[in-house]
Amino acid sequence: MENAQEDNKEFKHISVLLDEVLEGLLIKGDGIYVDGTMGGAGHGFEICRRLKDNGRYIGIDQDEDAILAGTQRLKDYKQQVTIVRSNYCEINKVLKELQILQVNGILLDLGVSSYQLDTAERGFSYKEDAPLDMRMDNRQEKTARDIVNNYEEMELFRVIRDYGEDPFAKNIAKHIAAARKGSPIETTGELVEIIRAAIPMKIQKNLGHPAKRTFQALRIELNRELEVLKETLEDMVDLLAPKGRLCIITFHSLEDRIVKTEFKRMENPCICPPGFPVCVCNRKSKGNVITRKPILPSEEELAMNKRSKSAKLRVFEKIEQ
């Protein structure tokens, strides 16, 4: 997600892989571009700068703070800009309501933004004590507190194992289940201490923060991040005009694996056995993978912005039918 640093609860932008995204989108002055995770519109601002009067930018975000920040950031381009509060999984519906059939580019900058991490009361950070929230859309009723206190121990284990890839997932789930028997776990600080107790101290010294993987897992589960990504990728490619580009920035291996796998499948969807002389399944390619290997941040970017360390950009181009 676009990185930001908090200053009086305002977005300040350090847009990850900015030049690489702009190059990947192949921006045309009269094109239509959708930013499915607008955030504070750091990428969006640079896209808008490159548009002519007949170009168009549609910014989508489910976070109320992002909508306010993005609207302010793009105020000088309001004739070309449409901002919609929604999840990018609703991209078909959003574009249909705007009577747009095809777009020239779509950008997703996934994960949690630095603004969300740095705003303690949002409950995303394991470094600050706050209510267990983690909702990217505060209109949603379910919070991380509900998962921590209501999921069965085996279900917690599955979430932490699959979405956090934590080798101590079973023991963490066991400790959470035991701790909540007395009273509900209410805050991030309480949860961090429970996780610390579940991981041997000698392991913690070489592991980074012991709660990092569990917090990631809870956030992904609560916001359905991986399901939404997998379910929406093909829809987005179908919305592209010929030679249109889909650019996706991921921040962990689970997201990147989905994007890599789905891009490859859409490029070569044939399911015929390898020995068949001709294709009989009639599945047609939707386009080409532009990035055989993901694009990574430069040394300069890493020096300026440590949170860009795990970023990977992959690009897919719609085929000309």
C-alpha positions in Angstrom: 0.0 0.0 0.0 1.1 3.5 -0.6 3.3 4.5 2.4 2.5 7.6 4.5 3.9 9.1 7.6 1.6 10.5 10.2 1.6 14.2 11.1 -1.5 15.4 12.9 -3.4 12.5 11.3 -2.7 13.7 7.8 -1.4 11.6 4.9 2.1 12.4 3.8 3.1 10.4 0.8 6.1 8.2 -0.1 4.6 6.3 -3.0 6.2 2.9 -3.4 7.7 2.1 -6.8 6.2 5.3 -8.2 8.3 5.6 -11.4 8.0 1.9 -12.1 4.2 2.1 -11.7 3.9 5.1 -14.1 6.0 3.3 -16.6 4.1 0.1 -16.2 0.7 1.8 -16.8 1.9 3.4 -20.1 -0.2 6.4 -19.3 -2.0 8.1 -22.3 -3.2 11.7 -21.8 -6.7 10.8 -22.9 -6.9 7.5 -21.1 -9.0 6.2 -18.2 -7.2 4.9 -15.2 -8.6 3.2 -12.1 -6.7 3.2 -8.8 -8.4 0.5 -6.8 -6.5 1.2 -3.6 -6.2 5.0 -3.8 -5.0 5.7 -0.2 -3.8 9.3 0.0 -3.5 9.4 -3.8 0.3 9.6 -4.0 0.2 7.4 -7.2 -3.0 9.0 -8.2 -1.6 12.6 -8.1 1.2 11.6 -10.5 -1.3 9.8 -12.8 -3.5 12.9 -12.9 -0.5 15.1 -13.7 0.0 13.2 -16.9 -3.7 13.3 -18.1 -5.1 15.8 -20.5 -8.4 17.5 -20.0 -10.2 14.5 -21.6 -8.4 11.9 -19.5 -10.0 10.4 -16.4 -8.9 9.0 -13.0 -11.2 6.9 -10.8 -10.0 6.5 -7.3 -11.5 3.7 -5.2 -10.9 3.1 -1.5 -12.9 1.6 1.4 -11.1 3.7 4.0 -12.9 6.9 5.1 -9.7 8.6 6.0 -8.2 7.8 2.6 -11.3 9.2 0.8 -10.9 12.5 2.6 -7.1 12.6 2.1 -7.3 11.6 -1.6 -10.0 14.1 -2.3 -7.9 16.9 -0.8 -4.8 15.7 -2.6 -6.5 15.7 -6.1 -8.5 18.9 -5.7 -6.7 20.6 -8.5 -7.7 17.9 -10.9 -11.4 17.5 -9.9 -12.6 17.8 -13.5 -10.9 14.6 -14.4 -11.3 12.8 -11.0 -14.0 10.6 -9.6 -13.6 9.2 -6.1 -15.7 6.3 -4.9 -15.8 4.8 -1.4 -15.9 1.1 -2.1 -13.7 -2.1 -2.2 -11.9 -2.7 -5.4 -13.8 -6.0 -5.7 -16.8 -3.8 -6.7 -14.9 -2.4 -9.7 -17.4 -3.8 -12.1 -20.3 -2.1 -10.3 -18.4 1.1 -9.9 -17.6 1.4 -13.6 -21.0 0.3 -14.7 -22.6 3.1 -12.6 -20.1 5.6 -14.2 -21.1 4.2 -17.6 -17.5 3.2 -18.4 -17.1 0.0 -20.4 -13.3 -0.1 -20.7 -10.3 1.5 -19.1 -6.7 1.9 -20.1 -5.1 0.9 -16.8 -5.8 -0.4 -13.3 -3.5 -0.1 -10.3 -3.7 -2.0 -7.0 -1.3 -1.1 -4.2 -2.1 -3.8 -1.7 -1.8 -4.3 2.0 -2.1 -1.8 4.9 -0.9 1.8 4.5 1.6 3.4 6.8 -1.1 5.9 7.8 -3.3 3.0 9.0 -0.3 1.5 10.8 0.7 4.8 12.4 -2.8 5.7 13.5 -2.8 3.7 16.8 -6.5 3.6 17.3 -7.0 1.7 14.1 -5.5 -1.3 15.8 -3.3 -2.5 13.0 0.0 -2.0 14.8 1.6 -4.4 17.3 3.8 -1.5 18.5 1.0 0.6 20.0 -1.7 -0.4 22.6 -5.1 0.2 21.1 -8.5 -1.6 20.7 -8.3 -4.7 18.6 -9.9 -3.3 15.4 -8.0 -3.7 12.1 -11.0 -2.8 9.9 -10.0 -1.2 6.6 -13.6 -0.2 6.3 -15.1 1.0 9.6 -18.6 0.5 8.3 -17.9 -3.2 8.8 -19.2 -4.5 12.1 -16.8 -7.4 12.6 -13.4 -6.5 14.1 -10.2 -8.3 14.9 -11.5 -8.6 18.5 -14.3 -10.8 17.3 -11.8 -13.2 15.6 -9.5 -13.4 18.6 -12.3 -14.0 21.0 -14.8 -16.0 19.0 -12.9 -18.3 16.6 -12.4 -21.8 17.8 -8.8 -22.6 18.7 -8.3 -24.8 15.5 -9.7 -22.0 13.4 -7.3 -19.5 14.9 -4.5 -22.0 14.3 -5.5 -22.2 10.6 -5.6 -18.4 10.2 -2.3 -17.8 11.8 -0.6 -20.7 10.0 -2.1 -20.0 6.5 -2.1 -16.1 6.5 0.8 -15.5 8.9 3.0 -18.4 7.9 4.0 -18.5 11.6 5.8 -21.8 12.7 4.4 -21.2 16.2 0.8 -20.9 15.0 -0.4 -23.8 17.0 1.1 -22.6 20.3 -0.1 -19.0 19.7 -3.7 -20.2 19.1 -3.5 -22.4 22.2 -2.3 -19.4 24.3 -5.0 -17.1 22.9 -7.7 -19.7 23.7 -6.4 -20.1 27.2 -6.1 -16.4 27.9 -9.6 -15.5 26.8 -11.2 -17.9 29.2 -10.8 -15.4 32.1 -12.0 -12.4 30.2 -12.1 -11.2 26.5 -8.9 -10.0 24.9 -9.6 -6.3 24.2 -6.4 -4.6 23.1 -3.4 -5.1 20.8 -1.1 -4.8 23.8 -2.9 -7.7 25.6 -2.6 -9.8 22.4 1.1 -9.0 21.9 1.9 -10.2 25.5 0.0 -13.4 24.9 1.9 -14.0 21.6 5.2 -13.3 23.4 4.5 -16.0 26.0 3.8 -18.5 23.2 7.2 -18.2 21.5 10.5 -19.3 23.1 12.6 -16.3 24.1 15.7 -17.6 22.3 13.7 -17.7 19.1 12.3 -14.2 19.5 15.8 -12.7 19.5 16.2 -13.7 15.8 12.6 -13.5 14.7 11.9 -9.8 14.6 8.7 -8.7 16.4 7.0 -11.9 17.6 3.5 -10.5 16.9 4.1 -9.4 13.3 2.9 -12.6 11.6 -0.2 -13.0 13.8 -1.2 -9.4 13.3 -0.8 -9.8 9.5 -2.9 -13.0 9.6 -5.7 -11.4 11.6 -5.8 -8.4 9.3 -5.9 -10.6 6.1 -8.7 -12.8 7.6 -10.8 -9.9 8.8 -10.6 -7.9 5.5 -10.8 -11.0 3.3 -7.7 -9.7 1.5 -6.6 -12.8 -0.4 -10.1 -14.0 -1.4 -10.9 -10.5 -2.7 -7.7 -10.4 -4.7 -8.1 -13.8 -6.3 -11.7 -13.3 -7.1 -11.2 -9.9 -8.8 -8.1 -10.2 -10.9 -9.8 -11.7 -14.0 -12.6 -9.1 -13.7 -10.1 -6.3 -13.9 -8.3 -7.8 -16.9 -11.7 -8.1 -18.7 -12.3 -4.4 -18.0 -9.1 -3.4 -19.8 -9.1 -2.0 -23.3 -6.7 -3.8 -25.8 -3.1 -3.0 -24.7 -4.4 -1.8 -21.3 -2.3 -2.6 -18.3 -3.0 -4.0 -14.8 -0.3 -3.1 -12.3 -0.2 -4.7 -8.9 2.1 -4.0 -5.9 2.2 -6.7 -3.3 3.9 -6.7 0.1 4.0 -10.4 1.1 4.5 -13.7 -0.5 0.8 -14.8 -0.2 -0.4 -11.9 -2.3 2.5 -12.2 -4.8 1.9 -15.9 -5.3 -1.8 -15.3 -6.2 -0.9 -12.5 -8.6 1.9 -14.5 -10.2 -0.2 -17.6 -10.6 -3.3 -15.8 -11.9 -1.3 -13.7 -14.4 0.3 -16.9 -15.7 -3.1 -18.7 -16.0 -4.6 -15.8 -17.9 -1.7 -15.7 -20.3 -1.8 -19.4 -20.9 -5.2 -20.8 -19.8 -5.1 -24.0 -22.0 -5.9 -27.1 -19.9 -5.3 -29.7 -22.6 -2.9 -32.5 -21.8 0.7 -31.7 -22.9 0.7 -34.4 -25.6 -2.3 -33.0 -27.5 -1.3 -31.8 -31.0 -3.9 -29.0 -31.0 -5.8 -27.2 -28.3 -9.4 -28.5 -27.9 -10.4 -26.7 -24.6 -10.8 -23.5 -26.5 -9.6 -21.3 -23.6 -8.2 -18.1 -25.1 -5.3 -16.1 -23.7 -6.3 -12.8 -22.1 -3.0 -11.1 -22.5 0.7 -11.2 -21.7 2.7 -11.0 -18.5 5.0 -8.0 -18.9 7.1 -8.8 -15.8 8.6 -12.3 -15.9 10.2 -11.4 -12.6 8.7 -8.9 -10.2 10.0 -5.3 -10.2 11.7 -4.5 -6.9 12.5 -1.1 -5.2 15.8 0.5 -6.1 18.6 0.9 -3.6 17.8 4.6 -3.4 14.1 3.9 -2.7 15.0 1.4 0.0 17.3 4.0 1.7 14.5 6.6 1.6 11.7 4.3 2.7 12.4 1.2 4.7 8.7 0.1 4.4 9.2 -0.5 0.6 11.5 -3.4 1.4 9.1 -6.2 0.6 7.3 -4.5 -2.3 6.9 -6.3 -5.6 5.3 -5.0 -8.8 3.9 -7.2 -11.5 2.3 -6.0 -14.7 -0.2 -7.7 -17.1 -1.2 -6.4 -20.6 -4.5 -7.1 -22.2 -4.2 -8.8 -25.6 -5.5 -7.3 -28.8 -8.4 -9.5 -29.9 
